Amino acid sequence: MDGIKAVQSGNIIKVGSENSKVSNVDFKDFLIESLEKVNADQLYAEKMDEALILGETDNLHDVMIASQKAEVSLSFAVQVRNKVLEAYKEIMRIQM
């Protein structure tokens, strides 16, 4: 119950262990950094696919892992986008 009071009063709640590093990051900066990581995963998967096609690598296992990682990260980014849009629409429906 104390956690709820802390949130309602506008205090910042630090989650994690005593040794973990807590930093103040803007949502915008976090979003940009995350999208850059998604893009990097996509580019790496394309590079691995190309290397496999050209015969520069014969490790199909790593190529498939890179492709799946890129697919999952893109799918997650799309789901986050959908949730943000849903929250925005809900906020816009609130009457003042």
Helices and strands as residue ranges (DSSP letters): H 2-8, H 27-54, H 60-93
